Amino acid sequence: MVAFGVFVSVLPLFYILLRTAQIGINELVGNLLRARTWELIYNSLSLTLVVCLTAMTVGTAQAWLSFRSDLGFRRLFQIFAILPLAMPSYVLAYAWLSVRSEINGFVGSWLVLSISTTPYVFLAVSAAFNRHSGAGEEVARTLGRSQMSVARTITWPAIRSAVVGSGLLVALYTLSDFGAVSLMRYDTFTRAIYNAYRASFDRNSAAALALVLVLLTIILIRIVSRFSSLQAVKSAGQYRAMQTKLGNWKIPAYIFLVSWFAVGVLVPILSIFYWTVVGQSQSNLGEITRAFLNTISYGFVGGLTVAFVGLAVAILAVRYQSKYSIKVERLILITHALPGVVVALSFVFLVNQSVPSLYQTSALVLLAYLALFLPNAVAVLKVPISQVPTGIEEVSRTLGSSQIQTLRRVVIPAAAPGILSATAFVGLTVIKELPATLILRPTGIETLATRLWSATSVNAFSAAAPYALLLILVAGIPALFVNREIRATQNRSNLVTAVSNEVSVSEVR
């Protein structure tokens, strides 16, 4: 099972290397040196930089105001901060386009992706604040240091790794996004790759662009991995952190938090409800029902498939650590650097060359989900497996049980609640996936995401509204899960790990 998961994970990278070799050096260099390629590099990196700075600034401010200030209704603002997690980026793009169709291009992409990614910075910085006691800040204040001085010399060093690390993950999210930039009609690598394949079936150009995108995302992955190991030191014992008195800045703080909530949640939700009511008479209940059932089916079967293989890899990585297990983890992370549109096109080429009968089948869609989301499943499933005491395994072994029997009868039942939660989380991540489903799905099969994308592409906002509303209702479950976990005081570091991986590999594609 582990070998199968590794094999599926490395197939997309194998395609990129194979296709690049077939192109030939002269054509490859020509594609890379085209003005169009440099335009895409500029568009992608400029959007990534601006979204990154916006998300880091807003997310850090939200976390500080919610956890370290004397602002009222802080619990409510914590919920407001993570609510955008319930809306995939392409749903937000639809919602804002339906409000003002002029909001598109760079500005629209920046707005939507900033809203989508800010919750991840908020979660990471909130976890950093909770690991940092604040005792040093209070001592410094009693010694006469100003609030600005304390923030610069004590608070910032305590949260710096969380801010920068989550900012780099935001960059990865933005560089890999397909749905939002496509609907906003802003040319980045993901949209250009999709158009090169769909419009002209120019696989050479698509492969060359994919190679550049892979190199850029691998660089980001390497940077993220360096910062992911930087963890703030957890304070011994419980200590109530000092709250900063905002004074005259309290009213501007309220305005800032409420305004961001309105932009990120209230306006999109109201827009979706408005278009749902307006287009109610035109809605095709049969099509909506079929899309909903297809979405749930893919989410259920895809989640189980990915979680089943991920559980085998997680057990290997946690319970049987070795050079082999480390290599396995690294191999499945290779696909981490590939956006969903690249993975989907890879499977199209490989299947047509080797097993044509598999093309446009649900089995191929599931294989793509496995390649895309196996790193997510492993990261989340390692948590419950690692929390099972090794002592009970030793007792089982001394009673004559084999390793396989011990895993089946002791470890997996003990970790069952966490495994079920992780499986549900992966399944709901599958539900929000767009590009792989859009390219690989069988003819005539539509999901909520593909229906929404198709309708929004032609500005049919009332037709798209029911699909957007259902997607929010279904995708809202992970947001509730995260909200529950962030309130827990025991597992905040685990939460950041799970969310970080979800950013890197899930609907960002």
N, C-alpha and C positions, 0 to 999 in steps of 0.2 A: 504493500500500500504506500509506504514511504517512497519507494522507487518510482511508482506510478506518478505520485504527486510531483516529484522532482522532474520527471520526464516531461510532463505537461507544462510545468513552469518554464523550462528552458526552451521549449519549442519556438516561442515568439522571437527570442534572441537569435536562435539558430536561423530563422527565416531572414532576419535583418542582415546577418553576416553572409548568408547564402545569396541573397538578392544583391547585396553590395558587390560581392565577388563576380556575379554574372554581368553586372552593368559594365564593368571595365573601368580602368583608372581614368581614362580621358573623359568619358561621359560623366563619371562621378564627380571629378574635379570641376567639369563644366557646370554641372547642376549646383554644386556647392558655391561656386563663384558668381552665380547669376545675381543680378541686382535684386530679383524677387526674393532670393534666399536671405540676403542681408536686410531687406525690408521686413521679412518675417522675424528675423532675429531682433531687430530694433523694436518691432511691435510687441513681441512676446516679453522681452526683457524690460521694456519701459512699463508695460502694464504690470508685470510682476513686481517691479520696484515700488510703484505707487500703491498698489494693493497691500504690499507688505508693510510699508510705512503707516498706512491708514489703519490696518488691522492691529498692528503693534501698539499704536498710540491709543486708539479707542479701547481695545481690550484691556490694556494695562490700566487706563483711567477707570474703566468700569470695575475692575477687580479692586483697585485701591479704594475707590469710593464705597464699594459694597462691603469691604472687610476691614478697612483701617480708618474710616472717617466716622463722624458722629451724625451722618445723614440718616434721616428717618426712612422707614419702609425699605430697609436694606435687603431683607429677604425677598421682597417683591422684585426689587431691581436685579437680584441674582437670577430669578426666574426669567425676567425680561431678557437678560443678557444671553441666555442659552436657547431661547425660543427659536431663533433662526435656524437651529439645527434641524428643526422639523420640516424645513423647506429646502429641497435640493436647489442648486444654483440655477438650473434651467426653469424651475417653477418661479423663482424670484424674477428671472429675466422676463418670463411671460407676464407676470403681474405688473411689472413696471412698464413694459411695452404697452400693455392694455390701458395704463393710466395716461402715458404720454408716449406716443410712437416716436417722437423726436428724440427721446432718450435712448440712443443706441450708439454704436461705434465704441470709441475708447471710453467716453464718459459713462455710458450705460454699463459697459463691462466692468469698469472700475467700481461703480456703485454696487452692482450685484455681487461681485466677488468679494468686495470689502465686507458687505453684510454677511455673506456666507462664511467667511473665514474668521471674523472677529471672535466668535464664541470659542474657538480653539485657543486663541491667545488668552482669553478670559479664564478658561479652565486651567491652563498651565500656570498662569500667574496666581490665580486663586490658590492652587495647590502649594505654590511656593510660599505664599503668605501664611498658609496654615502650618507649614513645616517650620517657619521662622517664628520664634516666640515673641519677638518684639521687646524683650527685656533690655537689650542693649540700647534700643531707641529711647526707652523711658529713662535709663540712667543718663544718657547723653542730654536729654531735655532737662533733667534735674540739675545737671552741671552747667546749665545756661546756654546750651547750643540752640540755635534757631531751628525751626521746622525744616527750612530749606537745606541747612547744613546736615541735619540728621538724615534727610531723604537722600542726599547726594553721597554721603560717606557710609551709611549703615543700611538703609532700606534698599537702595539700588543694587549694591553688591549682592544682597541676599536673593534678589529676584532676577538678576541680570541673565543668568543662564536660561531661566524659564522664558523670559521675554525674547531673547535672541533665538533660542532653540525653536520656540513656537513660530517665530517670524520666518525662520527658514522653512518650516513645514508649510506655512502659508505660501511661500514662494513656490514650493513644489506643487501645491494644490493649484495655484494659478497657472503655472506652466503646463499642467496636465489637463486643465479644464477644456471640455468640448462643448457641452450643452449651452452654457451662458454665452460664450463668445460667438457661437454659431447663430443663436437667435438674435444676438445684438449686431450681427453682421460685422464683426471686427476680425480681421485676418490675423490669426496666430498660427503656429505650426499645426495644431490639432485640426483646425478648420481647413487649412490648406491641404493637409494630407488627405482628409476625407473628400474634399472637392476634387483633388487630383485623381482619386480612384473612381469616384462616382460619376464625375462629369466626363472624363476622357479615358478612364481605365489606364491612366499613365502610371503603371506600377514602378517604373524606374525612378520617376520624379518623386513619387510618394515614398519610396524606400530611401532615397537620398535625404529628403526632408526628415524622415523618421530617424535616420542616423544622427543628424544634427540634434534633434530633440532628445534622443537617448543620451547623447554625450552631455548635453546641458543638465538633464535630470539626474544622471549619474553623479555629476559634480555636486549637485544639491544634496543627493542622498549621502554622499561622503561627508559633506559638511554637517548635515543633520545628525549623522551617526556620531560625530565627534561631540556635538553638544548634548545629545541624548544621554551621554554618560555622566554629564555634570549634574549632580543632584545637591540641593541644599541640605545642610546638616539638620537632621531632625532634633528638636530640642528635647531634653530629658524632662519628662513630667509635663503637666498641663499648665499653661500660663496664659492668662488673658491679655492679649496684645493691647497696647495703648491706642486709643482712638484720637485722631487728630481733629481738633475743633475747626470747622470750616469758617465760622463767623460770617462775614459778608459774602463769602464765596458759596454759601449754601444754595441760594436761589439760582445762580448760574449753573451749579452742579445739577440741580433738579432739571433745569431747562435742557442741559446737555443729555442727560440720561433719558428723559422723556422723548426728546426729539429723535434720538437714535432708535428708540423703540418704535416710534411712529414711522420712521423711514424704513426700518428693517422688518417690521411685523405688521403694524396696524394698517398702513396704506396698502401693502400687498394683499392682506386678508380681506379688507373691505372691497378691493378691486375684484378679487376672485368671487366673492359673494355677489357683487353687483352683476358681473357678467353671467354668473350662474342663473340668477333670477331673470335677467334680460333674455337669455337664450334658452329658457326652460321649455318653451313651446317647440323649439327646434331640436331639442336633445333626443338622441336615439337611445332609448333605454337598453335595447338589445345590444348595441355596440358597446355601450358603457359597461354593461354587465359582463360581456365577454372579455373586454380589456381588463376589468377588475379581476375576474377569475384567472385569466392568463398570468396576471401580475402576481397574484397570491400563489399560484401553482409554481411559477419560476422561483419565487422567493422561498417557498417551502422546500421544494426538491433541491434547488441550488444551495440553500443554507445547509440542509442535511448532508449533501454530497461534500461540500467544502469542509464542513465541520468534522465529518467522518475521517477524511484524509488528514485534516489539520490536527485531529486528536492523536493520530498515530505519530505525526511529526513532533507534536508537543510532548508526548510521553517519552519519545526518544531523546529529545533535547533536555528534558528535566530529569528523568530517572536513569538515563544511560548516557551521561555526558562523556564524550570522547572526541578525538579529532574528526572521526567520521560524522558524528552528530553536528559538530560545528560547521563542517563543510556542507552538510545537507541544509542547514539553516541559511547559509550564505547563498547557496544555489537558488533556493526558492525566492530569496530576496532580489534576485536579478530582475524578475518581472516587476519589481517595485519601481524600476526606472522607466517602465513602458506605459504610456497612457492607453486607455481602453481602445481608442480608435486604432492604434498601432497593433495591439494584441489581436483585435478582430480581423484586421487585414492580413495579419500573419497566418491566422487559421484558415482564412479564405484561400490563400495561395497554397499552403501545405496540404490541405484536404483535397483541393482540385487536382493536385499533382499525384497524390497517393491514394486517397479513398474518396472519389467523386460522389459516391452515394451518400456520404455523410454530410455533404454541403446542404445548407438550409434545412437542417434538422434540429430538433430540440436537444439532441445529444451533443451537437457541436456547441450550442449555446452554453450548455452545462460545463463543457470542457473549458470554454473561455472564462466562465465564472471561476472555475477552479484555478486557472492560471492567474487571474486578476486578484482573487480574494484569499488565496491560501496564506499569504503572509499575515493578513488580518486575523484569520482563524487561529494560526499558531500563536500570535502575540497575545490574543485574548485567552486562549485555552491553556496557555502555560501557567496562568495565574491560579486557577483552581487546582491544577495538578500539583503545583509547587506547595500549595497550602495543606496537602494531605501529609500528616506526620509519617516519616520513614519508619518509625517504631512499629506501627501496626503491620507494615509489610514484613518486617523482620519476624514478627510473631507468626504471621501466616506462613512464612517460609520454614520456620522451625517446626510447624505442625504438618509439614510434608507437602505443601502446595508448591507447584511449579511457578515460574515467573509469570507465565501467561495466565494461570489460574489466579494468582495473586492480583494481577491487573484487573481481571474480569470480575473477581468476587470482592475485592477490597478497595483498590485505588479508584476505579471508575465509579462504583456506588458512593464512595465517600465524597468524591468531587462532583457528583451528579447535579446538584443545584447550580454550581458555577458553570458546568458544561452546558446545561440547558439554557442558561442566560446567555452564554457566549454564542450558542447555536442560533438563538433567536436574534441576537444582535447582528450576526453575519447574514442571516436570512433577510433581515430588514435592510441591510446594506445592499444586498443583491437586488432588492425591489427597486431601489433608486437608480440602478445602473442604466445608462442610456446608450452610449455608442456601440458597445458590443452587441446588445440586443437589437439595436437598429440595423446593424449590418448583417448579423448572422441568423436572425429569426427566420423560421419557415414562412414561406409565402402565405399571406392571409392571416398570419398570427400577429395580433397587435397587443401591446401592453399599455398601461396608463401613461408611461413615459413616452413611448413612441407615438401614441395618439396625440398627446400634448405637443410634442415636438412638431409633428406634421401640421397640426392645425395652426399653431403659432407661426410657423414658417410662412404661411400665406395670410397672416393677420386675421384669422378666423377666431377672434377672442372669445366670443360667446360659445362656440363649439368646443374650445379648449378648456373652458372653465370647469365643467364637471370632473374632468380628468385631473386638473390641478388640485381641486378640492379633495378628491379621494386620495391623491398622493400625499397631501399634507396630513390627512387623517391617519393614513397608514404609517408614514414616515415620522409622525409625531411620537410614536412609541419609543424610539431611541432617545429622543429628547427627554421624555419622562424618566427613562432609565438613568440617563446622565444626571438629571436633576436629583433623583433619589440618591445616587452614589455620591454626588458632591456634598450632600448633607451628612454623609457618614464620616466619622472621624477616624476610621481605622484604615481605609483603603484608598487614600487619595493618590498615592503614587501609582497604584494599579490603574486608577482611572485615567491618569495622564498617559500612561503607556497605551491603553486601549484606544483612547481618542486620537493620539498621535498617529497610530497605524491606520485608523479609519480615515484620517485626513489624507494620508499618503496614497491610499490604494482604492478608496471606495468611489462614491459618486463623483469625486473630483475628476474622474476620467470622462 
